[in-house]
Amino acid sequence: MERRDFLKTTAGASLALTGAKLFASCAAGGSISNYDPKGLPTTMFGSTGVRIPRIVLGLGSRFCNMVSDQEAYEMLNFALDNGFYYWDTAHTYDSNTAPVQGKPRPQEHIYSEVRVGEAVKTRRKEIFLSTKIEAREPSEVMKQIEISLKRLQTDRLDMLKIHNVANMDDVNQMSQKGNIIDIMLRMKEEKVTRFIGFSSHASAEAAKEMTARAPFDSMLIAMNHYPWSKQDRQGIAGPAAKEKKMGLLLMKAVRPRETVAGLQAADLVKYALSLEGPDALVLGMDSVDVVKSNIAILNDFQKLPPERMQELAVTLAPFYRHENLPWMQQGYHDGHWKC
């Protein structure tokens, strides 16, 4: 199928003309890879051929709720200047849907991609840039991709992910001809993105099945810490990704700190970094001080001994029973965290 026919089929004739111009410029853009970890520990990201820091800069709810744009830009540039060049955002990340407990909210409606775009426009070649698309209806998928590229002030991505794979019905819908999986594959073919992937917060089986539906390059899953759960994403979905030589990322590592007394963020990060299998963690950051803390953790990191891992696992188990997790509830959308 020709590109124009594909765009008409998936997005409708009205979007096709805009998309054709947009994606033609992507194809002409060439490769981009000038990544400098500034001494941070890195790892090979699946079979992408790209090395990434073991902590990814998460730009979701906490980032969106930074009150000052200037502080947000300072944090982004400081993070990049100090080796955090993998940036993870999403089309749906904004300040209205994810209030952070104990912190004032911005007066203006903040979109993560818009804020990120202010740094991307001057430092694009230094950043491994990833965003996620939540829509499922083909024309909406195409619209979200176009809007995200405009917000991010770029004509190409390094990683484009399907956001929040929920269950097997979701997987089957996305797998229909002309639906989002076909669109993702074509976006890679057309060089709108170098790599494609997906995120999943709930069903381990659905995430596993996604690895069989298309040659994805990465999987991003929520940590469960409760391996006896039916939704053992680390034990079921993670190995499936590794078998396909996909990059594997974990998220939600620090969330228990907000509800379980006595837990320290640094201990939770070290716990997650000590797990076997994942390549890296996606951690939400909302200040230069938080970035500095994560730099120190990475530079001094040594795997926690088994006894300490067991201690933390016991402490975390009640929180990570799936019925207690917001992202395990029907209708949850990533970034819509309610404290």
C-alpha positions as CSV (number, residue, x, y, z in Angstrom):
1,M,0.0,0.0,0.0
2,E,1.3,3.5,-0.9
3,R,1.9,6.0,1.9
4,R,-0.9,8.2,0.7
5,D,-3.4,5.3,0.5
6,F,-2.3,4.3,4.0
7,L,-2.9,7.7,5.4
8,K,-6.3,8.0,3.8
9,T,-7.2,4.5,5.1
10,T,-6.2,5.1,8.6
11,A,-6.8,8.8,9.2
12,G,-9.3,9.9,6.6
13,A,-8.7,12.2,3.6
14,S,-8.7,15.4,5.6
15,L,-5.7,14.3,7.7
16,A,-3.9,12.6,4.9
17,L,-2.6,15.8,3.2
18,T,-1.2,17.2,6.4
19,G,0.2,13.8,7.4
20,A,1.9,13.3,4.0
21,K,3.8,16.6,4.4
22,L,4.7,15.9,8.0
23,F,5.9,12.4,7.5
24,A,7.8,13.1,4.3
25,S,9.9,15.5,6.3
26,C,10.6,12.8,8.8
27,A,11.8,10.4,6.1
28,A,14.3,13.0,5.0
29,G,15.5,13.8,8.5
30,G,18.1,11.1,8.8
31,S,19.3,9.3,11.9
32,I,20.1,11.1,15.2
33,S,22.4,9.7,17.8
34,N,24.7,12.0,19.7
35,Y,24.1,10.6,23.2
36,D,26.4,11.3,26.1
37,P,25.8,9.6,29.4
38,K,28.3,11.9,31.1
39,G,29.7,8.9,33.0
40,L,26.4,7.5,34.2
41,P,26.1,3.7,34.0
42,T,24.5,2.5,30.8
43,T,23.1,-0.7,29.3
44,M,22.3,-1.9,25.9
45,F,18.6,-1.4,25.2
46,G,17.3,-4.7,23.8
47,S,18.3,-5.1,20.2
48,T,18.0,-1.4,19.3
49,G,21.8,-1.0,19.2
50,V,21.4,2.1,21.5
51,R,22.9,2.3,25.0
52,I,20.8,4.0,27.6
53,P,21.3,5.2,31.2
54,R,19.9,2.8,33.7
55,I,17.4,5.5,34.8
56,V,15.1,7.1,32.2
57,L,13.8,10.7,32.8
58,G,10.1,10.3,33.4
59,L,8.1,13.3,32.4
60,G,4.6,12.5,33.6
61,S,2.5,13.7,36.5
62,R,5.2,15.2,38.7
63,F,6.9,17.0,35.9
64,C,3.5,18.4,34.7
65,N,2.8,19.7,38.2
66,M,6.0,21.7,38.5
67,V,4.5,25.2,39.0
68,S,7.3,27.2,37.2
69,D,8.0,26.7,33.5
70,Q,11.5,28.1,34.1
71,E,12.3,25.5,36.8
72,A,11.0,22.8,34.5
73,Y,13.3,23.9,31.7
74,E,16.2,24.2,34.1
75,M,15.6,20.6,35.3
76,L,15.4,19.3,31.7
77,N,18.6,20.9,30.7
78,F,20.4,19.9,33.9
79,A,19.3,16.3,33.5
80,L,20.6,16.3,29.9
81,D,23.8,18.0,30.8
82,N,24.4,15.2,33.4
83,G,23.7,12.2,31.2
84,F,19.9,11.6,31.4
85,Y,19.2,11.6,27.7
86,Y,16.4,9.1,27.5
87,W,13.2,11.2,27.9
88,D,9.8,9.5,28.4
89,T,6.6,11.4,27.9
90,A,3.1,10.8,26.5
91,H,0.4,12.5,24.6
92,T,-2.0,12.4,27.6
93,Y,0.4,13.6,30.3
94,D,-0.9,16.9,31.6
95,S,-1.4,18.8,34.9
96,N,-5.2,18.6,35.1
97,T,-5.4,14.8,35.4
98,A,-2.5,14.1,37.8
99,P,-2.4,16.2,41.0
100,V,0.5,15.5,43.3
101,Q,-0.2,15.3,47.0
102,G,1.2,18.2,49.1
103,K,2.3,20.3,46.1
104,P,0.6,23.4,44.6
105,R,-0.7,23.0,41.1
106,P,0.2,25.2,38.1
107,Q,-2.4,27.8,37.4
108,E,-2.1,27.1,33.7
109,H,-2.9,23.8,32.0
110,I,0.5,22.2,31.4
111,Y,1.1,19.5,28.7
112,S,4.2,17.5,29.3
113,E,5.0,17.4,25.5
114,V,4.7,21.2,25.2
115,R,7.2,21.7,28.0
116,V,9.5,19.1,26.7
117,G,9.4,20.6,23.2
118,E,10.9,23.8,24.5
119,A,14.1,21.9,25.3
120,V,13.9,19.5,22.3
121,K,13.8,22.4,19.8
122,T,17.4,23.4,20.6
123,R,18.9,20.0,21.7
124,R,17.1,17.4,19.7
125,K,20.2,15.4,18.6
126,E,21.3,14.9,22.2
127,I,18.0,13.3,23.3
128,F,16.6,9.8,22.9
129,L,12.9,11.0,22.7
130,S,10.0,8.7,23.5
131,T,6.3,9.4,23.6
132,K,3.1,7.3,23.8
133,I,-0.2,7.4,22.0
134,E,-3.3,6.4,23.9
135,A,-6.0,6.5,21.2
136,R,-7.2,3.3,19.6
137,E,-9.4,4.5,16.7
138,P,-7.1,4.9,13.7
139,S,-8.0,8.4,12.8
140,E,-7.5,9.5,16.4
141,V,-4.2,7.7,16.5
142,M,-2.9,9.6,13.5
143,K,-4.2,12.9,15.0
144,Q,-2.4,12.2,18.3
145,I,0.9,11.4,16.5
146,E,0.7,14.6,14.5
147,I,-0.2,16.7,17.6
148,S,2.6,15.1,19.7
149,L,5.2,15.8,17.0
150,K,4.1,19.5,16.8
151,R,4.2,19.8,20.6
152,L,7.6,18.3,20.8
153,Q,8.9,20.6,18.0
154,T,10.4,17.7,16.1
155,D,9.7,15.8,12.9
156,R,10.8,12.4,14.2
157,L,10.9,10.3,17.4
158,D,13.3,7.7,18.7
159,M,10.6,5.6,20.4
160,L,6.8,5.6,19.7
161,K,4.8,3.5,22.2
162,I,1.2,2.3,22.4
163,H,0.1,3.6,25.8
164,N,-1.4,1.4,28.5
165,V,-2.2,-2.0,27.0
166,A,-5.1,-3.0,29.2
167,N,-6.3,-6.5,28.5
168,M,-6.8,-9.1,25.8
169,D,-9.8,-7.3,24.3
170,D,-7.6,-4.3,23.9
171,V,-4.8,-6.4,22.3
172,N,-7.3,-7.9,19.8
173,Q,-8.8,-4.5,18.9
174,M,-5.3,-3.1,18.3
175,S,-4.4,-6.1,16.1
176,Q,-7.2,-5.5,13.6
177,K,-6.1,-4.6,10.1
178,G,-5.4,-0.9,9.8
179,N,-5.6,-0.3,13.6
180,I,-2.9,1.0,15.8
181,I,-0.4,-1.8,15.5
182,D,-0.4,-1.5,11.7
183,I,0.0,2.3,12.1
184,M,2.9,1.9,14.4
185,L,4.7,-0.4,12.0
186,R,4.1,2.0,9.2
187,M,5.4,4.9,11.3
188,K,8.6,3.0,11.7
189,E,8.8,2.2,8.0
190,E,8.2,5.8,7.2
191,K,10.9,6.9,9.7
192,V,8.5,8.9,11.8
193,T,10.1,6.9,14.6
194,R,13.2,4.8,14.8
195,F,11.6,2.2,17.2
196,I,8.2,1.2,18.5
197,G,7.0,-0.3,21.7
198,F,4.2,-0.3,24.3
199,S,3.4,0.2,27.9
200,S,1.3,-1.9,30.2
201,H,0.1,-1.4,33.8
202,A,-2.3,-4.2,34.3
203,S,-2.6,-7.6,32.5
204,A,0.6,-9.5,32.4
205,E,-0.9,-11.9,29.8
206,A,-2.0,-9.0,27.6
207,A,1.6,-7.6,27.7
208,K,3.0,-11.0,26.9
209,E,0.6,-11.5,24.0
210,M,1.6,-8.1,22.5
211,T,5.2,-9.4,22.0
212,A,3.7,-12.0,19.6
213,R,1.6,-9.6,17.6
214,A,4.3,-7.4,16.1
215,P,8.1,-6.9,16.2
216,F,8.1,-4.3,18.9
217,D,11.4,-2.9,20.2
218,S,10.5,-2.2,23.8
219,M,8.1,-2.9,26.6
220,L,7.4,-0.7,29.6
221,I,5.7,-2.4,32.5
222,A,4.6,-1.4,36.0
223,M,6.5,-3.1,38.8
224,N,4.4,-5.5,40.8
225,H,6.7,-6.6,43.7
226,Y,4.2,-9.3,44.5
227,P,5.2,-12.2,42.3
228,W,2.4,-14.5,43.6
229,S,-0.2,-12.2,42.0
230,K,-2.0,-13.3,38.9
231,Q,-0.6,-10.2,37.3
232,D,3.1,-11.0,37.7
233,R,4.3,-8.6,35.0
234,Q,7.9,-9.1,35.9
235,G,7.6,-12.9,35.8
236,I,5.3,-13.3,32.8
237,A,5.6,-10.2,30.6
238,G,9.2,-9.4,31.2
239,P,10.6,-12.8,30.1
240,A,8.5,-12.7,27.0
241,A,10.1,-9.3,26.1
242,K,13.5,-10.6,26.7
243,E,12.9,-13.7,24.6
244,K,12.1,-11.3,21.7
245,K,15.2,-9.3,22.5
246,M,13.1,-6.2,23.3
247,G,14.3,-3.5,25.6
248,L,12.6,-3.8,29.0
249,L,11.7,-0.8,31.2
250,L,10.1,-0.7,34.6
251,M,7.9,2.1,36.1
252,K,6.1,2.9,39.4
253,A,9.2,2.0,41.4
254,V,8.7,4.9,43.9
255,R,4.9,5.0,44.2
256,P,4.8,2.9,47.5
257,R,6.6,5.8,49.3
258,E,3.3,7.8,49.1
259,T,1.3,5.2,51.0
260,V,3.7,3.0,53.0
261,A,5.3,4.7,56.0
262,G,9.1,4.5,56.4
263,L,10.0,3.8,52.8
264,Q,12.8,6.0,51.3
265,A,12.8,6.8,47.6
266,A,16.5,5.9,47.3
267,D,15.9,2.5,48.7
268,L,13.1,1.9,46.3
269,V,15.2,2.9,43.4
270,K,18.1,0.7,44.5
271,Y,15.6,-2.2,44.9
272,A,14.3,-1.8,41.4
273,L,17.8,-1.4,39.9
274,S,18.8,-4.7,41.7
275,L,16.1,-6.8,40.0
276,E,17.2,-9.2,37.2
277,G,15.8,-8.6,33.7
278,P,14.9,-5.0,33.2
279,D,17.3,-2.8,31.4
280,A,16.4,0.4,33.1
281,L,13.8,2.3,35.2
282,V,11.5,5.2,34.3
283,L,11.5,7.6,37.2
284,G,9.4,10.7,37.5
285,M,11.5,13.7,38.3
286,D,10.3,17.2,39.3
287,S,13.4,19.2,40.4
288,V,17.1,19.6,40.0
289,D,17.5,18.1,43.4
290,V,15.7,14.9,42.5
291,V,17.9,14.7,39.4
292,K,21.0,15.1,41.6
293,S,19.8,12.4,43.9
294,N,19.4,9.9,41.0
295,I,22.8,10.8,39.7
296,A,24.3,9.9,43.0
297,I,22.3,6.6,43.2
298,L,23.5,5.5,39.8
299,N,27.1,6.6,40.3
300,D,27.4,4.8,43.6
301,F,25.1,1.8,42.8
302,Q,25.8,-1.7,43.9
303,K,23.2,-4.4,43.9
304,L,21.5,-4.8,47.2
305,P,22.3,-8.1,49.0
306,P,19.6,-10.8,49.0
307,E,18.6,-10.2,52.6
308,R,18.0,-6.5,52.0
309,M,16.0,-7.3,48.9
310,Q,13.9,-9.7,50.9
311,E,13.3,-7.1,53.6
312,L,12.1,-4.6,51.1
313,A,9.9,-7.2,49.3
314,V,8.1,-8.0,52.5
315,T,7.5,-4.3,53.3
316,L,6.2,-3.7,49.8
317,A,4.0,-6.8,49.4
318,P,0.8,-5.3,50.9
319,F,1.0,-2.3,48.6
320,Y,1.7,-4.3,45.5
321,R,-1.2,-6.7,45.8
322,H,-2.9,-5.9,42.6
323,E,-6.3,-5.0,44.1
324,N,-4.7,-2.0,45.9
325,L,-3.1,-0.5,42.8
326,P,-4.8,2.4,41.0
327,W,-3.3,1.2,37.7
328,M,-4.9,-2.2,38.2
329,Q,-8.4,-0.8,38.3
330,Q,-10.7,-0.8,35.3
331,G,-10.6,2.6,33.5
332,Y,-7.2,3.7,34.8
333,H,-5.2,5.8,32.4
334,D,-1.5,6.4,33.0
335,G,-0.7,9.8,34.4
336,H,-4.1,10.1,36.0
337,W,-2.7,9.3,39.5
338,K,-5.0,10.4,42.3
339,C,-3.3,10.7,45.7
